[in-house]
Amino acid sequence: MPKGYHHLTYEARCQIYVLKQRGDSLTQIAKQLRVNRATVSREIHRNSGGKGYRYKQADTNAKQRRVCASSSPRKMHNTMIILIQEKLTLQWSPEQISGWLSIHHPHLKISHETIYKYVWADKLKGGRLFVNLRHCGKKHNKRSSNKAGRGCIPNRVGIEERPEIVNSKTRIGDWEIDTIIGRQEERGVIVSMVDRASKLTKLSRVSSKQADKVSQALIVRLGECQDQVHTITADNGKEFAYHELIATALDARFFFATPYHSWERGLNEHTNGLVRQYLPKGFSFTNVTQENLNKIEFLLNNRPRKVLNYATPIEVFQRLKMVTGNVALRN
């Protein structure tokens, strides 16, 4: 059996919960997980609350402890600072910069929390890096904040419960949704919808980010192809608080991405960037009409995409729609 302390995964914590509920001893659980008994004992002792050991709560607590343990910013050298500043000016989020660095420059690996600290330290010195952040006037809410994550949206269902087939991108009907804000939110908001498999985009203008208006727009636009709506994935914005109404109206399942994990909705983030080609950041949506959005939608859906082997989103959507229909007929 392995000796010493091991960081446990989310899956391991699920196993501990199930085995503990079954009545297994610490020794039996440790043997099943192939870890030291002390690791299991420490895990249960550290992460048990008023209702005992809960795997989701345990995983959240463990991640928060690791964030706190690494809260002192690692030393940034010139190469790292230059790369971070360059990506910020391209309106990359700290999460995107951190993820990109971990893949393309592993020796420069740094957490997004540290990048946020660097940006706000720069602001205190009179710097302007913060204006490149999506919410440039508001300070970042850390994951440990009670203003972020679970609890903000009633009956929220996390992305971890989403069917695995959604990740394969082999069928149409799995949509990612978001809102795009203009210079003045009260002058209009755009609701963006994109199909994961075909990259087909739908855009709808609403007067504000109020949940009822956003919900109505989603129901109307996705209702145009309701047979091709299986799942919907959103961020944790309160404009999606009526997710149950949307799911019922479209006969679909609604999921929320992990807070501050924008890469879980990477396609939607990318699509919003394509829309920004026509409606750049800082642009007022005061005079933007649905007709304007229909033109942008047409251009995006009829543009060849490298990821689709240079087919267009509308071509791929129609082709997969026919395949789905033929399968249904055979069944």
N, C-alpha and C positions, 0 to 999 in steps of 0.2 A: 504493500500500500504506500502511496506517495507520502513523503514527510514534508513538514513545514506548512506555511500558510499559502493558500491559493485564493485569488480573486474568483468569486463564484459568478457564473453567468445567470441571465434571466431564466433560462431553461432549467438550470440547476436549482434555482430558488423555487420554481414551480414543483420540481420533484420533491424538494424538502417539505414543502407544504402538504403535498399529497401523501407522502410517506408518514409524516407526523400525524396527519388526520387519521391515517390507517392504524396508528398506534405503534409504529416501528420505533425501536430504541435509537439513541444517537449512534451507537456502534453499527447497527444495521443500516441506517441511513448513510453513514460515512462509507461503508463497504459498497453500497449500491452506487454512490457517486464517485467512488475511487479517490476519496480525499481523506485527510487525517480527521479523526474524531473531533479534535480540538477546533478544526475549521468549522464543522457543523455546529458545535456548541457555541462558539463565538458568534456565528451568524445568527442563531436563534436568540441568543442573549441580547445582542446589539439591536436587533430589528423587530422585537416583539412589542406590541402596543397594548392598548386596553382590550382589544379583541384577540389577543394572542399573535401568533406569527402569520403575517399575510404577505404573499410573495410579491405583489405589486408594490406595497408599501416598503417592503424590505429592499427591493431593487432601487426605488427612488431614494431611500435613505442612504444607501451605499454610494450612489452616484453623487449625491450632495456632499457626502464626506470627502469623496475624492476631489471634487471641485474646491472645497474649502482647503484641503491639504495642499493643493497646487495653486492657491489663490495669489501667492506672491509671484508677480510676472517674471518669467524667465528673461534673462538678459538678451536684448535684441541687438544684433550687430547690423552693420550698414546694409549688407545684402538683403537681410530679412526686412528691414525698414523700407528699403527702396521697393521691394516687391509688394509689400502691404500697401504702401502709398499708391503705387501704380494701379493695383486692383481696386482700391477704394475709389479712385478717380474714374474708373470704368463702372462705378455703381455696383460693384460686387459687395455682397453682404459679408460680415466677418465670418459667418458659417461657411459660405462658399470659399472664401480665401483660405480658411483653415483646412477644409476638405481638399482643396486643390493642392495646397502645399504638401499635405500628407502623402499625396499620390506622386506628384511631380518633383518634389524636393523633400524627401523623407528626413533629411538631416536638418531641415528648417521647421520641423513639425512644431506647431503652436496651437493652443486652444483658442476658440472664438471668443471666450470670455476675456482672455488676455489681450486680444486685439481690441475688444470694446474698451478695456481699461486704457489702452494706449491712445485710442481716439479721444476719450474724454479727458485724459491728461493733456493731450494736445490742445483741446478746446480751452482748458483752464489757462494755458499759456498764450491764448490768443490765436491758436491755429484754426484752420477751416476744414479739416478732414471730416468733421461731423456732418457737414452739409451733404455729403455723399451718401449718408445712411438713409434708408427708406423713411424712418421717422426721425428726421434730423433735429427736430425741436424737442424730442423727448428722450430721456435717458432709458437705456435698455433695462427691461425687467429680467433679472436672473431667474433661472429655473426654480430656485428655492423660494421665490417671491410668492406670496399668497394671491397675487394679482395675475399669475400666469398658470396655464395648464388646467388640469382637472378641477372640476368644481364650478367653473365659470359657466359652463353650458350644461343644462339638465339632461340626464340620460345620454350623455356623450358616449359613443362607441369608438374605441381607439383603432388605429390602423393595424395593430397587431392581430386583430380579429378578422381582418379582410381576407377573403379567399385567395389562395395561392395563385389561382389562374390569372388574377389581375396583374401580377408581376410579370407573367409571361408575355403579355401584350399580343396575344394571338387571336383575340376576338374584339369586335367593336362593342361599345356599350359601357365601358369603364371610364368614367369622366372625372377630371380634376377641375375644380372651380376656385375662383378667387374674385376679388374686387380690385379695380384700378382707380386710384384717386387722382383727381386733377389738382390744380393750384388751390382751389377753394372747394372743399368737400361739399358745402351746401349748394354749390352750383352744378352738381351732377356727379354721378359715379358710374363706372362701367363694370358690369358683371361679365367675367370671362369664363368660358367653358371650353374644354378641349378633350377630345377622345384620345385615350392613351395609345391605342393601336394605330389609328389612321392619321392622328394629329389634326383631325377636323376641328375647326374653331367656330364657336358661336359667341357673339358679343351682344350685350343688351344694355341700353342706357336706362338708369333709374335716377330719380331725383335726389336720393340720399342713401346712406348705408343702413337705414332702418331695416330690421329683420323682415318685416312684413313686405316691404317693397322688393327686397332682394329675393325673397322666397317666391313672390309672384312672378318675377322675371324668369327665374329658373324653371318654374313649373310651365310657363308658357313656351319658352324656347326649347327646352328639352322635351316638352310634350309634343313638339313637332316630329320627333322621332322616338316616341315612347317605347316602341318595341326594341329599340337599340339603347336602352338605358338599364343597366344591371346594377352598377355601383356608382356612387358619387363620393369623392374624397375632397375634403376641404381643410383649410387651416382652422385655427381655434378662435377666429374672429366672431364677435357676438352677432354680426350680421347673419350668421348661420344658425342662430339659436332656434329657429323653427324647422330644424332638420327633420323632425318626425313628420311634420306636415308635408314637407317636400317628398320624403320617402314614400309616404302613403299615396300622395297624388300621382307619383310616377311609378309606383309599384317597384321601388328599387331599395337598395340598402345604402345607408349613409355612414361614412367613416370619417374620423378626424385624425390628421397627422399628429405625430408627436410634437409638443411645443418646442419651438426653436430648431426643428429638423426640417428646414425648407427643402432639403434635397429629396425628401419623401414625396414632394410634389414638384420635382424638377422640371417636368414638361410644362406645367402651368406657369412656373416662374419664367421659363424660356419663352413661352408664348406671349406672356405679358411684355417681355422685352421686345418681341417683334411688333407688338401693337405700338410700343413707344417710338418706333420708327416714324409713325404717323402722328402720334400724340405724345411728344416728348415730356419728360418730367418738368414741372413748373408751368405746363400749358393749361390754361383754363378750359374746362368743358362747358362753359356757359353757352356757346353757340354750336356745340357738337350735337347733332341730331342722330336719330336711329338710322336715317338714310346714309349719313356719313359712315356710321359703323358697319352698315351692310356692305358698303364699298370696300372697306378695310377687310372685312370678313371674306369677301369674294377674292380679293387679291391674295390673301394668305392661303385660302383653300385651293386656289388654282396655281400656286407657285410650286414648281418641282422641288422636292426635298431630298437631300443626299441620304438622310436616314431611311428614306422610303425607296432607295435605289432610283432616285430622280423621278418617281411617280408623284402625282399631286395628292394631297389629302382627300380631295373629293373623289378621285379615282380609286384610291385604296378603300375608302369608306363604302363606296358603291359595290366594289368587288367583294369585300368581306360581307356586306349585307346580302348579296346574292348567295354566297357560300352558306351563310347562316340559314337563309330561307330554304335552300336545297336540303340541308341537313334536317331541318324541321319537317319538310315534306316526306323525307325518307323514313323519319321516325313515326 
